[in-house]
Amino acid sequence: MPQRELSVGLAQRAPLHGPNALSDLRTDVERTLAHHPELDMLVYPELHLQGVDHLPADEQATALAQLAVPLDDPFVARIGEVAAEFGIWLCPGSIGETTGTHAQYNTQLLFSPDGTLSASYRKMFPWRPFEPHRPGTEFVVSPIAGHGVLGLSNCYDAWFPEHSRHLAWMGADAIINIVKTTSQDRDQELVLARANAIVNQVYMLSVNCAEPVGRGLSIAVDPEGHVLAEAGPGEDTLVVRVDPGHITRVRARGTAGTNRVWSQFTADDDPIPLPLYDGQIDPARWSPHHRGHD
């Protein structure tokens, strides 16, 4: 069944903190949808609801640990209520997640329009040594009914090409990369967003937090690496349309009418050993294999 375009709003905002963070999120969702009623989905930056940047640097890790909750906590359910109230797909960024073993993860959330927690993803590459979270171990993609498949990606993950490659191989049409970059390397991340889009022929949607905490410069890139929208340093909302059909056309004709990276191998090619991973590229498993589900 052909997939429809998905209208996505990348909400570049400063982090929220304090007891009113959830009500502030709801207010922002309402205001944003009033300006952009066509949106199917809203995406906020990493740790958007658990800002600790107003605290001294040596207190922030402890504060993050105190804010972390399990995924069945009422705090998480209340985020879902915001998605259900407005009938949208909602990625509120990420939150600190605790488990029964007291491990703490930086976990990206995605809620469906009925408020269900559709997917959660534990950041695989925490920004060490600065980030206190443990790394997750599972790649996560989520079908968006009628609109294709989204891959979940959290900030520093974009620096590791294995991450976006796996999400594309798992069937992602677009990769949602939530970001909290406060350092000087946002310019490099813009290059990575385009590069990850190009080499995987997927949309890359990277939403950073706004100044004064973050560097802003959120970016949306199409499957051939063309920049669809880019923000400045302050608060802004980028509106982009993800078209799964465009990915199909790009992969069929090749990027710039030339390069068909997912058709590189044939079934009778020899496997290529990958010593770094104690594995191999198996030509029989190379192409994305889950695209097109509803």
C-alpha positions in Angstrom: 0.0 0.0 0.0 1.4 3.4 -0.9 2.5 5.4 2.1 1.3 9.0 2.5 3.5 12.0 3.3 4.1 12.8 7.0 4.2 16.4 8.0 6.7 16.8 10.8 7.4 19.9 13.0 10.9 20.1 14.5 10.4 22.2 17.6 13.8 23.9 18.4 13.2 25.0 22.0 15.2 25.8 25.1 15.0 23.0 27.7 12.2 23.0 30.3 12.7 22.5 34.0 10.9 22.6 37.2 7.4 21.3 38.3 5.6 22.9 35.4 7.6 21.3 32.6 4.7 19.1 31.4 2.2 22.0 31.4 4.7 24.1 29.6 5.1 21.4 27.0 1.3 21.2 26.5 1.1 25.0 26.1 3.9 24.9 23.5 2.2 22.0 21.6 -1.1 23.9 21.5 0.6 27.1 20.3 2.7 25.4 17.7 -0.3 23.5 16.3 -2.3 26.8 16.1 0.4 28.1 13.8 0.9 24.8 11.9 -2.4 22.8 12.0 -1.2 20.6 9.2 1.4 18.8 11.4 1.1 15.1 11.9 4.0 15.0 14.3 6.0 17.2 16.7 9.6 16.5 17.7 11.4 18.2 20.6 15.1 18.1 21.5 17.0 15.6 23.8 16.1 15.8 27.5 13.7 18.7 26.7 11.5 18.0 29.8 14.4 17.5 32.2 16.6 20.6 31.9 19.3 20.9 34.5 21.4 23.6 32.8 20.3 26.3 35.3 22.2 24.4 38.0 25.9 24.5 38.7 27.8 22.0 36.5 28.8 19.8 39.5 25.2 19.3 40.5 23.7 18.4 37.1 24.5 14.7 37.0 22.8 14.2 40.5 19.8 16.2 39.3 19.4 14.1 36.2 19.5 11.0 38.3 16.8 12.4 40.6 14.6 13.2 37.6 14.8 9.8 36.1 11.7 7.6 36.2 10.7 4.1 34.9 8.6 4.1 31.7 5.5 3.1 33.6 5.7 6.2 35.7 2.7 8.6 35.7 5.1 11.3 34.3 5.4 9.3 31.1 1.6 8.6 30.9 1.0 12.4 31.2 3.2 13.0 28.2 1.0 10.5 26.3 -2.1 12.5 27.4 -0.7 15.5 25.6 -0.3 13.5 22.4 -3.9 12.2 22.7 -5.4 15.6 23.5 -4.1 17.0 20.2 -4.2 13.8 18.2 -0.6 13.9 17.0 2.5 11.7 16.9 4.7 13.2 19.7 8.4 12.8 20.4 8.9 14.9 23.5 12.7 14.4 23.2 14.2 12.0 25.8 14.0 11.5 29.5 16.1 9.8 32.1 14.9 6.2 32.5 15.5 4.1 35.6 15.2 0.3 35.7 14.9 -2.3 38.4 18.6 -2.6 38.5 19.0 1.2 39.1 20.6 1.6 35.7 20.0 5.0 34.2 19.4 5.5 30.5 18.8 8.5 28.2 15.6 7.3 26.6 13.9 8.8 23.6 10.1 8.4 23.5 7.6 8.4 20.7 3.8 8.5 21.4 1.0 7.7 18.9 -2.0 10.0 18.4 -4.0 8.0 20.9 -1.4 8.6 23.6 0.2 5.1 23.5 3.9 4.9 24.0 4.6 3.6 20.6 8.4 3.2 20.9 11.2 3.9 23.3 14.9 3.9 22.5 17.9 4.0 24.9 20.7 6.2 23.6 23.4 3.8 22.4 26.3 6.3 22.4 26.2 8.6 25.4 28.5 11.6 25.1 31.3 10.3 27.3 32.9 11.3 29.6 30.3 14.1 30.1 27.1 12.2 30.1 26.2 9.9 33.1 23.9 7.5 31.3 24.6 3.9 30.4 24.5 2.9 26.7 21.5 1.1 25.3 22.0 -1.9 23.2 19.0 -2.1 20.8 18.3 -0.2 17.6 14.7 1.0 17.4 12.4 1.7 14.4 8.7 2.4 14.7 6.1 2.1 12.0 3.9 5.2 11.6 0.6 3.9 10.3 0.1 4.9 6.7 3.3 7.0 6.6 6.2 4.6 6.6 8.8 3.9 9.3 10.8 6.2 11.6 14.2 5.4 13.1 15.1 6.8 16.6 18.4 8.4 17.1 19.7 10.5 20.1 22.3 13.2 19.6 25.8 11.6 19.6 24.5 8.5 17.9 24.8 10.5 14.7 28.6 10.5 15.0 28.6 6.7 14.6 27.8 5.6 11.0 26.9 2.1 12.2 23.8 3.6 13.9 22.1 5.3 11.0 23.1 2.4 8.7 21.3 -0.1 10.9 18.2 2.0 11.1 18.0 2.4 7.4 18.6 -1.4 7.0 15.8 -2.0 9.4 13.5 -0.1 7.1 13.6 3.5 8.4 12.3 6.1 5.9 13.4 8.9 8.2 15.7 9.1 11.2 14.6 11.4 14.0 17.8 12.6 15.7 17.0 14.5 18.9 19.9 16.7 20.0 21.2 18.7 23.0 24.4 20.2 21.6 25.7 23.0 23.8 29.3 22.7 22.6 31.2 24.1 19.6 30.7 21.1 17.3 27.2 21.8 15.9 28.7 22.7 12.5 30.2 19.2 12.2 26.9 17.7 13.1 25.2 19.5 10.2 27.8 17.8 7.9 27.0 14.5 9.5 23.2 14.9 9.1 23.8 15.4 5.3 26.3 12.5 5.1 24.1 10.1 7.0 21.2 11.0 4.7 23.3 10.6 1.6 25.0 7.3 2.4 21.7 5.7 3.6 19.2 7.4 1.2 16.9 8.4 4.1 15.6 11.6 5.5 17.6 12.9 8.5 15.7 15.2 10.8 18.0 16.7 13.5 16.4 18.9 16.1 18.7 20.7 18.6 17.8 22.8 21.7 17.8 26.5 21.2 20.0 29.2 22.8 20.9 30.3 25.4 21.4 26.6 26.4 22.0 25.0 23.0 23.5 26.0 19.7 20.3 25.5 17.7 20.8 25.1 14.0 18.3 22.3 13.6 18.3 20.7 10.1 16.2 18.6 7.9 17.8 16.7 5.0 16.2 14.7 2.2 17.5 11.3 1.0 19.9 12.8 -1.5 21.4 15.2 1.0 19.6 18.3 0.0 18.8 20.7 2.9 15.0 21.1 3.2 15.1 23.5 6.2 17.5 24.9 8.7 17.1 27.0 11.8 19.2 29.7 13.4 20.2 29.6 17.0 17.0 30.7 18.6 13.6 29.1 19.1 12.0 28.1 15.8 9.8 25.3 14.2 10.9 23.7 11.0 8.1 22.1 9.1 9.1 19.4 6.6 7.3 16.6 4.7 8.6 13.1 4.7 7.7 11.3 1.5 8.4 7.5 1.6 7.7 7.4 -2.1 10.6 9.8 -2.7 13.0 7.3 -1.0 11.7 4.5 -3.3 12.3 6.7 -6.4 15.8 7.8 -5.2 16.9 4.2 -4.5 15.5 3.1 -7.9 17.2 5.8 -10.0 20.2 6.5 -7.7 21.3 9.5 -5.8 21.8 12.3 -8.3 20.6 9.8 -10.9 23.8 7.8 -10.3 24.5 6.0 -7.0 22.4 3.1 -5.8 24.1 2.1 -2.6 21.5 -0.4 -1.5 21.9 -2.3 -4.8 25.7 -2.6 -4.5 25.9 -6.3 -4.1 24.6 -9.3 -6.0 23.7 -12.7 -4.5 26.8 -14.4 -5.8 29.3 -11.9 -4.4 31.6 -13.1 -1.6 31.0 -11.9 1.9 33.3 -9.1 3.1 34.8 -9.7 6.5 34.5 -6.9 9.1 37.2 -7.6 11.6 36.3 -4.6 13.7 32.9 -6.1 14.5 33.9 -9.8 14.3 31.3 -10.0 11.6 30.8 -9.5 7.8 28.8 -7.9 5.1 26.7 -10.7 3.7 25.4 -9.7 0.3 22.3 -11.8 0.8 21.4 -9.5 3.8 22.5 -6.2 2.5 19.3 -4.5 1.3 16.7 -3.0 3.6 14.2 -5.7 4.3 11.2 -4.3 6.2 10.1 -1.3 4.1 6.5 -0.8 3.2 4.7 -2.1 6.3 1.8 -0.1 7.5 
